[in-house]
């Protein structure tokens, strides 16, 4: 998520200040080791949270994180061999709604075929999720060449309209499943984002993939400013008198006007 890590240093013979160093990167990740996640008092300052092969969460932290998502936050779960399916399958909000978009049934270990490397690969032709669009073209992406020797079998909640499967493996199993949770989103991958059970992280398209997922999740609670043609929007236009300073201008209630975007 950031091409460099650590403290500010020298770049092309110049020394950068901490502010200049941070300004160069669109994403500013903060890594918290799983045993220390209970020390995070609030997730409100983060635009997205990624659980990278985290075994389980303390009950209080799990509730904080589900509240964060419901309020507009984005969550990506990338389970590996350490993930405890019993925790994720039982994870619920304070109101009892399920958090995960799919059931983690079992972790499949792919045996090696004769003369071939063990594993399955993401099937680019099945990529329908908006965060996968950039890496779905086989002429420009090598994600389809990644080999996963182990992954979680996922069973999406089929009767939940808020759940969608955005990409499959060539085994026919889901690779990315998402659900809307309140104002936020939860994405669940069937594989981890490290090299423990595959070479996904070695692909040239891996960085764009992770960035696209992060941008998608961070956008969950943002206002939609791209309006589809033909849609109606309501704008509140405050009254300002000529010459009046903006800071001193009153904000009287004015009727909302509806505009047809075909005419805009």
C-alpha positions in Angstrom: 0.0 0.0 0.0 3.0 2.3 0.3 6.1 1.9 -1.9 8.4 2.9 1.0 8.2 2.3 4.8 9.9 3.7 7.8 10.9 7.2 8.6 11.6 10.0 6.1 15.0 9.8 4.4 17.0 11.1 1.6 15.5 11.2 -1.9 17.7 12.2 -4.8 20.1 13.9 -2.5 17.5 15.9 -0.6 16.2 15.3 2.9 12.4 15.3 3.2 10.4 16.4 6.2 7.8 14.0 7.6 5.0 16.1 6.0 6.7 16.1 2.6 7.3 12.3 2.9 3.7 11.6 3.7 2.3 13.8 1.0 4.0 11.7 -1.7 1.8 8.7 -1.0 -1.9 8.4 -1.5 -2.3 5.6 1.0 -0.7 5.9 4.5 -1.0 2.4 6.0 -0.6 1.7 9.7 0.4 -1.9 10.5 -0.9 -3.3 13.8 0.2 -6.8 14.8 -2.8 -9.1 15.6 -2.0 -9.5 19.3 -2.1 -5.7 19.7 -5.3 -5.1 17.8 -7.2 -4.7 21.1 -5.2 -1.6 21.8 -6.9 0.2 18.9 -9.4 2.4 20.8 -11.4 3.4 17.7 -11.4 2.6 14.0 -13.0 5.9 13.1 -9.8 7.5 11.9 -9.2 4.8 9.3 -10.8 4.7 5.8 -10.3 0.9 5.5 -9.2 -2.0 7.6 -7.5 -5.1 6.3 -7.4 -8.3 8.4 -4.4 -10.2 6.9 -4.5 -13.7 8.1 -5.7 -12.6 11.6 -6.8 -15.7 13.6 -9.6 -14.0 15.5 -10.6 -10.8 17.2 -11.4 -10.1 20.9 -15.2 -9.7 21.4 -15.0 -6.0 22.1 -12.8 -5.3 19.1 -15.0 -7.4 16.8 -18.0 -5.3 17.9 -16.1 -2.0 17.4 -15.1 -3.1 13.9 -18.6 -4.2 12.9 -19.9 -0.8 14.2 -17.2 0.9 12.1 -18.3 -0.9 9.0 -22.0 -0.1 9.5 -21.1 3.5 9.9 -19.5 3.6 6.4 -16.1 1.9 6.9 -14.5 -0.7 4.6 -13.2 -4.1 5.7 -11.2 -6.6 3.8 -10.6 -10.1 5.3 -7.8 -12.2 3.7 -7.7 -15.4 5.7 -4.7 -17.8 5.7 -3.9 -20.9 7.6 -4.1 -19.2 10.9 -7.7 -17.9 10.5 -10.2 -19.6 12.7 -13.4 -20.2 10.7 -15.5 -20.7 13.8 -14.9 -17.1 14.8 -15.5 -15.5 11.4 -18.6 -17.6 10.7 -20.1 -16.6 14.1 -19.1 -12.9 13.9 -22.2 -10.7 14.2 -23.1 -7.1 14.8 -24.6 -5.9 18.1 -28.1 -6.4 16.5 -27.2 -10.0 15.5 -26.6 -9.5 11.8 -23.9 -11.5 10.2 -20.7 -9.6 9.3 -19.1 -12.0 6.8 -20.6 -12.3 3.3 -19.9 -16.0 3.1 -19.3 -19.1 5.3 -15.7 -20.3 5.5 -16.3 -24.0 5.2 -12.9 -25.6 5.0 -9.3 -24.8 3.9 -8.6 -26.7 0.7 -5.1 -27.9 0.0 -4.5 -28.5 -3.7 -2.5 -31.6 -4.5 0.1 -31.4 -7.3 -0.9 -33.0 -10.6 1.7 -35.1 -12.4 4.2 -32.7 -14.0 2.4 -29.6 -12.8 2.6 -27.2 -9.9 0.0 -27.7 -7.2 -2.6 -25.0 -7.1 -5.5 -23.1 -8.6 -5.6 -19.7 -10.2 -7.9 -16.7 -10.3 -10.2 -16.9 -13.3 -10.0 -13.4 -14.9 -13.1 -14.1 -17.1 -15.2 -14.2 -13.9 -14.1 -10.9 -12.5 -17.2 -8.8 -12.2 -16.4 -6.8 -9.1 -15.6 -3.1 -9.7 -12.3 -3.4 -7.7 -11.1 -6.2 -10.0 -11.8 -4.3 -13.3 -8.2 -3.0 -13.6 -6.7 -6.5 -13.3 -9.3 -8.4 -15.3 -7.8 -7.9 -18.7 -5.4 -10.8 -19.4 -3.5 -8.7 -21.9 -2.5 -6.3 -19.1 -2.7 -8.4 -16.0 -0.8 -11.4 -14.7 -3.1 -12.1 -11.8 -4.5 -15.1 -13.7 -1.1 -16.7 -13.7 -0.8 -16.7 -9.9 -0.9 -20.2 -8.3 -2.7 -20.8 -5.0 -1.8 -24.0 -3.3 -4.3 -23.5 -0.5 -7.5 -21.5 -0.1 -10.7 -21.3 1.9 -13.9 -22.9 0.4 -16.5 -20.1 0.7 -20.2 -20.5 0.6 -21.9 -17.1 0.0 -25.1 -16.3 1.7 -27.3 -17.0 -1.3 -30.5 -15.4 0.0 -29.0 -12.1 1.0 -29.4 -9.5 -1.6 -26.6 -7.5 -0.1 -24.1 -10.2 -1.1 -22.3 -10.6 -4.4 -19.6 -12.8 -5.7 -17.1 -10.7 -7.6 -14.6 -13.2 -8.8 -14.0 -17.0 -9.0 -11.0 -19.4 -9.0 -10.6 -21.7 -12.0 -11.7 -24.5 -9.6 -15.2 -23.0 -9.7 -14.9 -21.7 -6.1 -15.5 -18.1 -5.1 -12.4 -16.0 -4.7 -13.9 -12.6 -3.7 -17.3 -12.2 -2.0 -18.7 -8.8 -0.8 -21.6 -7.7 1.2 -23.1 -4.4 2.2 -23.3 -3.9 5.9 -25.1 -0.7 6.9 -23.3 2.1 5.1 -20.1 0.1 4.6 -18.7 -2.9 2.8 -17.1 -6.2 3.8 -14.9 -8.0 1.3 -13.8 -11.6 1.9 -11.0 -13.2 -0.1 -10.6 -17.0 -0.1 -6.9 -16.7 0.0 -4.3 -14.7 1.9 -2.3 -11.8 0.6 1.2 -13.3 1.5 3.3 -15.9 -0.1 2.6 -18.6 2.5 0.3 -20.6 0.1 0.9 -19.3 -3.3 2.7 -16.7 -5.4 0.0 -14.1 -5.7 2.1 -11.5 -4.0 4.9 -12.0 -6.6 2.7 -11.0 -9.6 3.3 -7.6 -11.2 -0.4 -6.8 -10.9 -0.5 -7.6 -7.2 0.1 -4.0 -6.1 -2.6 -2.6 -8.4 -5.0 -5.3 -7.1 -4.4 -4.4 -3.4 -4.6 -0.6 -4.2 -7.9 -1.1 -6.0 -9.4 -3.1 -3.1 -8.3 -0.4 -0.7 -9.7 2.4 -2.8 -13.0 0.6 -3.2 -13.3 0.0 0.6 -12.3 3.5 1.5 -14.9 4.8 -0.8 -17.7 3.0 1.0 -18.9 5.9 3.2 -18.1 8.7 0.7 -20.8 10.7 -1.1 -21.5 9.6 -4.6 -20.7 12.5 -6.9 -20.9 10.6 -10.2 -24.5 10.9 -11.2 -26.0 8.6 -13.8 -27.7 10.3 -16.8 -31.5 10.6 -16.2 -31.2 10.5 -12.4 -32.8 13.2 -10.3 -30.7 15.1 -7.7 -31.8 17.7 -5.1 -29.5 20.6 -4.4 -29.8 23.0 -1.5 -28.7 26.5 -2.7 -28.0 29.0 0.2 -29.0 32.6 -0.4 -26.1 35.1 -0.4 -26.4 38.9 -0.7 -24.0 40.6 -3.1 -20.8 41.7 -1.3 -21.5 39.7 1.8 -18.6 37.8 3.3 -19.1 34.0 3.0 -18.3 33.5 6.7 -20.9 36.1 7.7 -23.6 34.9 5.3 -26.8 33.5 6.9 -27.9 30.1 6.0 -31.7 30.4 5.6 -33.8 27.4 4.8 -34.6 27.4 1.1 -36.7 25.0 -0.8 -34.9 22.2 -2.6 -35.0 22.2 -6.4 -35.0 19.1 -8.4 -32.9 18.9 -11.6 -33.0 16.5 -14.4 -29.4 15.4 -15.1 -30.2 15.0 -18.8 -30.1 18.7 -19.0 -26.9 19.2 -17.0 
